[in-house]
């Protein structure tokens, strides 16, 4: 749910609907935060970046939910609910059998109640202050960080510029490696256009047909080589899910397509896969810091004059 969603008034939601949706969104954010934390590993730099991102996500959701609740309540009670309740208490007292005495006591009670701090409001203010302090600390830490993405972008640019290449951005959706290769095949005009689904199937089928070439490089959580069942599941995930592709999938694609692949990355020599296959290579760039969630591949195209 984005912060640009329609307000409760535009949604025509009741207060009960708003609260129900907000509970669901809070649960979804908790799941998203858990997934973000799992990407950190032992990388202290990435941990700080993720902490800053989490603090901002929590702050945005908290502020939006507070606005939505206020909007929903105003639809039901109007903006002057507290004053209306005070007036009702005074009117009831005036109309009571004891007359002015009860009115005086009721008025005094209302004033005493008004002077007492609203515990719910204080808790909300305290939580908002904690969110803001967390966000501020994370922002301060982020400001002192080295901008690894900028450094990596500059390093890759220095490598591809002499080759007359530029980066074609690929959507970071788990299929980026396959989409980058699909873009290369389409751009270079050799062979039928392919989608990421086509390429996932090619990679998975080659993996299934040549397990002896890949099983030695795959281990389970116990540190043991994949069993046949685990390997079959791995191949199915390559074909049917958005699991990210890596070196093994690149090898399978190069052989399945019978195409030469070249991958440019910061701090490493040019990676060449399938050099024996004829034709110009499919050119990709590999990025470690392009996005907060991990590795990414882009397509490399000639610079347009």
Secondary structure by P-SEA (a helix, b strand, c coil): ccccccccccccccaaaaaaaaaaaaaaaaaaaaaaaaaccccaaaaaaaaaaaaaaaaaaaaaaaaaaaaaaaaccccaaaaaaaaaaaaaaaaccccaaaaaaaaaaaaaaaacccaaaaaaaaaaaaaaaaaaaaaaaaaaccaaaaaaaaaaaaaaccccccccccccccaaaaaaaaaaaaaacccccccaaaaaaaaaaaaaaccccccccccccccccccaaaaaaaaaaaccccccccaaaaaaaaaaacbbbbbbbccccccccccccccccbbbbbbccccccccbbbbbbcccc
